[in-house]
Amino acid sequence: MKPRVMSLVLFTCMVGMIISLSSISLSNSIISLLAVAMGSGAAGALNMWYESDLDALMSRTCLRPIPTGKVKKKQALYFGIALTFLSSAILYHSSNLLSSALLVFTIGFYFFVYTIWLKRKTPQNIVIGGAAGALPPVIGWTIATGQISIEPIILFLIIFLWTPSHFWALSLYKTDDYKRAKIPMLPIIAGIQKTKLNILIYSILMTPFVIAPYFFNLGGLIYLTASLMMTSYYILLCYKLFRENKSKESNIISRKIFVYSILYLFIIFLLLLIESLLKLI
């Protein structure tokens, strides 16, 4: 079920739900978040079922349950399908049809569009496929409000434009893994330097959307100041990576970007959460 990935999915979903400042009962919010967690787990299980052959070839994924024999392929498939139906049904019951439909769409997009269609065919797999990982805050917003507005779209775009630099940084120091698995990640198809340039470009492109919550009353001056400082450091790291020509140093910086990017996204959404809670005091 990929619990580490699920934790960030669940957190961004919860932030989307809370910062809408809409009234929702505690029991419904907890049940809805559990349903989203199950949906995220469903996507993870289906992904592992389909990619078990690739997982066995990569050092990053070779210890997953199917390659190690802890779970059989059919078990993972049935588990993923069951969780998909169960999570969408529970979310429909605890919230509304729109939220349930978005959850089903997210699972389907991640599995059919990203995992089956894009991942093995194009170096832009993570750009387009990143839409699935960017939808949880939108789902959270709809759980609380029953509708989609400009605010959750901004949250979506923050994650959507953050995703390429995050995963391409990983692909730089895990290039050998992707080569063995014959996955056409950008460093393999376009080269290291072009990947570095794209990482820098996307780190810059996400900046206006990171500060946009301030202008839509989702975040205050604290959020604006902190997000600008953190994003500036993010861009600086990406620029250093772009300018670095030595392979060993590039791998060190790319690993640093990957780790920092996770902390970065968490704090951005944490700041939004804190400032929304301060409005209630």
C-alpha positions as CSV (number, residue, x, y, z in Angstrom):
1,M,0.0,0.0,0.0
2,K,3.1,2.3,0.0
3,P,2.5,3.8,3.4
4,R,5.3,6.4,3.1
5,V,3.7,7.7,-0.1
6,M,0.3,7.4,1.5
7,S,1.3,9.6,4.4
8,L,2.0,12.6,2.2
9,V,-1.2,11.9,0.2
10,L,-3.3,11.8,3.3
11,F,-1.7,14.9,4.8
12,T,-2.3,17.1,1.7
13,C,-5.8,15.7,1.5
14,M,-6.4,16.7,5.2
15,V,-5.0,20.2,4.6
16,G,-7.3,20.7,1.6
17,M,-10.2,19.6,3.7
18,I,-9.4,21.8,6.7
19,I,-8.3,25.0,5.0
20,S,-11.6,25.2,3.2
21,L,-13.0,26.3,6.6
22,S,-16.2,24.5,5.8
23,S,-18.3,22.7,8.4
24,I,-17.8,18.9,8.5
25,S,-18.3,16.6,11.4
26,L,-15.3,15.0,13.0
27,S,-16.6,11.5,12.4
28,N,-17.2,12.1,8.7
29,S,-13.8,13.7,8.3
30,I,-12.0,10.8,9.9
31,I,-13.9,8.2,7.9
32,S,-13.3,10.2,4.7
33,L,-9.6,10.4,5.3
34,L,-9.5,6.7,6.0
35,A,-11.2,6.1,2.7
36,V,-8.7,8.2,0.9
37,A,-5.9,6.3,2.6
38,M,-7.5,3.1,1.4
39,G,-7.7,4.5,-2.1
40,S,-4.1,5.5,-2.1
41,G,-3.3,2.0,-0.9
42,A,-5.3,0.5,-3.7
43,A,-3.3,2.5,-6.3
44,G,-0.1,1.4,-4.7
45,A,-1.1,-2.3,-4.7
46,L,-2.3,-2.2,-8.3
47,N,1.0,-0.5,-9.3
48,M,3.0,-3.1,-7.5
49,W,1.0,-5.9,-9.2
50,Y,1.6,-4.5,-12.7
51,E,5.2,-3.6,-12.2
52,S,6.4,-6.5,-10.1
53,D,8.8,-7.5,-13.0
54,L,10.4,-4.0,-13.0
55,D,10.5,-3.8,-9.2
56,A,12.6,-7.0,-9.1
57,L,15.3,-5.3,-11.2
58,M,15.7,-2.1,-9.3
59,S,17.6,-1.7,-6.0
60,R,15.0,0.9,-4.8
61,T,12.1,-1.5,-5.2
62,C,13.5,-5.1,-5.1
63,L,12.5,-5.6,-1.5
64,R,8.8,-4.9,-2.1
65,P,6.4,-7.7,-1.2
66,I,5.9,-9.3,-4.6
67,P,9.6,-9.5,-5.7
68,T,10.5,-11.0,-2.3
69,G,7.6,-13.5,-2.4
70,K,5.8,-12.2,0.6
71,V,2.7,-11.5,-1.5
72,K,1.6,-13.3,-4.6
73,K,0.7,-11.3,-7.7
74,K,-2.9,-12.4,-7.8
75,Q,-3.3,-11.5,-4.1
76,A,-2.0,-7.9,-4.8
77,L,-4.4,-7.6,-7.8
78,Y,-7.5,-8.7,-5.8
79,F,-6.5,-6.6,-2.8
80,G,-6.1,-3.5,-5.0
81,I,-9.4,-4.0,-6.8
82,A,-11.2,-4.7,-3.5
83,L,-9.7,-1.5,-1.9
84,T,-10.7,0.6,-4.9
85,F,-14.4,-0.4,-4.6
86,L,-14.4,-0.2,-0.8
87,S,-12.7,3.1,-0.5
88,S,-14.9,4.8,-3.1
89,A,-18.1,3.4,-1.5
90,I,-17.0,4.5,2.0
91,L,-16.1,8.0,0.7
92,Y,-19.5,8.3,-1.1
93,H,-21.2,7.4,2.1
94,S,-19.2,9.7,4.4
95,S,-19.0,12.7,2.0
96,N,-20.4,13.1,-1.4
97,L,-20.5,11.7,-5.0
98,L,-18.0,14.3,-6.3
99,S,-15.3,13.3,-3.8
100,S,-15.9,9.6,-4.5
101,A,-15.7,10.1,-8.2
102,L,-12.5,12.1,-7.9
103,L,-10.9,9.3,-5.8
104,V,-11.9,6.7,-8.4
105,F,-10.5,8.9,-11.1
106,T,-7.2,9.4,-9.2
107,I,-6.8,5.6,-8.8
108,G,-7.7,5.0,-12.4
109,F,-5.4,7.7,-13.7
110,Y,-2.4,6.5,-11.6
111,F,-2.9,2.9,-12.7
112,F,-4.1,3.1,-16.3
113,V,-2.6,6.3,-17.5
114,Y,0.6,6.5,-15.6
115,T,1.5,2.9,-14.7
116,I,0.3,1.1,-17.8
117,W,0.4,3.7,-20.6
118,L,3.0,6.4,-19.8
119,K,5.7,5.0,-17.6
120,R,7.3,2.6,-20.1
121,K,6.7,4.7,-23.1
122,T,7.7,8.4,-22.6
123,P,10.2,10.4,-20.5
124,Q,7.3,12.7,-19.7
125,N,5.7,10.0,-17.7
126,I,6.2,11.7,-14.4
127,V,5.0,15.1,-15.7
128,I,1.6,13.8,-16.9
129,G,1.3,11.1,-14.3
130,G,2.0,13.6,-11.6
131,A,-1.6,14.7,-11.9
132,A,-2.7,11.7,-9.8
133,G,-0.4,12.7,-6.9
134,A,-1.6,16.3,-7.1
135,L,-5.3,15.5,-6.7
136,P,-5.6,14.6,-2.9
137,P,-5.9,18.2,-1.7
138,V,-8.7,18.7,-4.3
139,I,-10.4,15.6,-2.9
140,G,-10.0,17.0,0.6
141,W,-11.6,20.3,-0.4
142,T,-14.5,18.6,-2.1
143,I,-15.0,16.4,1.0
144,A,-15.6,19.5,3.0
145,T,-17.4,21.7,0.5
146,G,-18.9,19.4,-2.2
147,Q,-17.5,21.6,-5.0
148,I,-14.3,22.6,-6.8
149,S,-13.1,26.2,-6.9
150,I,-9.9,28.1,-7.7
151,E,-8.3,27.4,-4.3
152,P,-8.0,23.6,-4.6
153,I,-6.8,24.1,-8.2
154,I,-3.9,26.2,-6.9
155,L,-3.1,23.4,-4.4
156,F,-3.2,20.9,-7.3
157,L,-0.9,23.0,-9.4
158,I,1.7,23.4,-6.5
159,I,2.0,19.6,-6.3
160,F,1.7,19.1,-10.0
161,L,4.6,21.5,-10.8
162,W,6.7,20.2,-7.8
163,T,6.5,16.6,-9.0
164,P,8.9,16.7,-12.0
165,S,11.9,18.2,-10.1
166,H,11.2,15.8,-7.2
167,F,11.3,12.6,-9.3
168,W,13.8,13.7,-11.9
169,A,16.2,14.4,-9.0
170,L,15.7,10.8,-7.9
171,S,16.2,9.5,-11.4
172,L,19.6,11.3,-11.7
173,Y,21.2,9.2,-8.9
174,K,19.1,6.1,-9.7
175,T,19.8,6.2,-13.4
176,D,21.3,2.7,-13.5
177,D,18.2,1.3,-11.9
178,Y,16.0,2.8,-14.6
179,K,18.3,1.5,-17.3
180,R,18.1,-2.0,-16.0
181,A,14.3,-1.8,-15.9
182,K,14.3,-0.1,-19.3
183,I,12.1,2.7,-18.1
184,P,12.6,5.8,-20.3
185,M,13.3,8.4,-17.6
186,L,14.5,11.8,-18.8
187,P,18.2,11.3,-18.0
188,I,18.3,8.1,-20.1
189,I,16.4,9.6,-23.1
190,A,17.4,13.2,-23.1
191,G,20.7,13.1,-21.1
192,I,21.9,14.3,-17.7
193,Q,22.3,18.0,-18.6
194,K,18.9,18.4,-20.2
195,T,17.4,16.7,-17.1
196,K,19.2,19.2,-14.9
197,L,17.8,22.1,-17.0
198,N,14.3,20.7,-16.7
199,I,14.6,20.4,-12.9
200,L,15.7,24.0,-12.7
201,I,12.9,25.2,-15.0
202,Y,10.2,23.4,-13.1
203,S,11.5,24.7,-9.8
204,I,11.0,28.2,-11.2
205,L,7.7,27.5,-12.8
206,M,6.1,26.3,-9.5
207,T,7.1,29.6,-7.7
208,P,4.1,31.7,-8.6
209,F,1.7,29.0,-7.6
210,V,3.5,28.4,-4.3
211,I,2.9,32.1,-3.4
212,A,-0.6,32.2,-4.9
213,P,-2.3,31.1,-1.7
214,Y,-1.4,34.4,-0.2
215,F,-3.3,36.3,-2.9
216,F,-6.4,34.0,-2.5
217,N,-6.5,34.4,1.3
218,L,-5.4,30.8,2.0
219,G,-2.1,32.0,3.6
220,G,-0.9,35.2,5.3
221,L,2.4,37.0,5.5
222,I,4.0,34.2,7.5
223,Y,3.2,31.8,4.7
224,L,4.3,34.2,2.0
225,T,7.6,34.9,3.6
226,A,8.4,31.3,4.6
227,S,7.4,29.9,1.2
228,L,9.5,32.4,-0.7
229,M,12.5,31.6,1.4
230,M,12.1,27.9,1.1
231,T,11.4,28.1,-2.7
232,S,14.4,30.4,-3.2
233,Y,16.6,27.7,-1.5
234,Y,15.0,25.0,-3.7
235,I,15.8,27.0,-6.8
236,L,19.3,27.6,-5.6
237,L,19.9,23.8,-5.1
238,C,18.5,23.2,-8.6
239,Y,20.8,25.9,-10.1
240,K,23.8,24.3,-8.3
241,L,22.8,21.0,-9.8
242,F,22.5,22.5,-13.3
243,R,26.0,24.1,-13.0
244,E,27.7,21.0,-11.5
245,N,29.6,19.0,-14.1
246,K,31.2,16.3,-11.9
247,S,29.1,13.1,-11.7
248,K,29.8,12.3,-8.0
249,E,28.9,15.9,-6.9
250,S,25.8,15.9,-9.1
251,N,24.5,12.7,-7.5
252,I,25.1,14.3,-4.0
253,I,23.2,17.4,-5.0
254,S,20.4,15.5,-6.7
255,R,19.9,13.3,-3.7
256,K,19.8,16.5,-1.5
257,I,17.1,18.0,-3.8
258,F,15.0,14.8,-3.6
259,V,15.1,14.7,0.2
260,Y,14.6,18.5,0.6
261,S,11.7,18.4,-1.9
262,I,9.7,16.1,0.4
263,L,10.3,18.3,3.4
264,Y,9.6,21.3,1.3
265,L,6.1,20.2,0.2
266,F,5.3,19.0,3.7
267,I,6.1,22.4,5.2
268,I,4.3,24.4,2.5
269,F,1.1,22.5,3.3
270,L,1.8,22.6,7.0
271,L,2.1,26.4,6.9
272,L,-1.3,26.6,5.1
273,L,-2.8,24.4,7.7
274,I,-1.4,26.4,10.6
275,E,-2.6,29.7,9.2
276,S,-6.1,28.4,8.5
277,L,-6.3,27.1,12.1
278,L,-5.2,30.5,13.4
279,K,-8.1,32.1,11.6
280,L,-10.4,29.9,13.7
281,I,-9.0,31.2,17.0
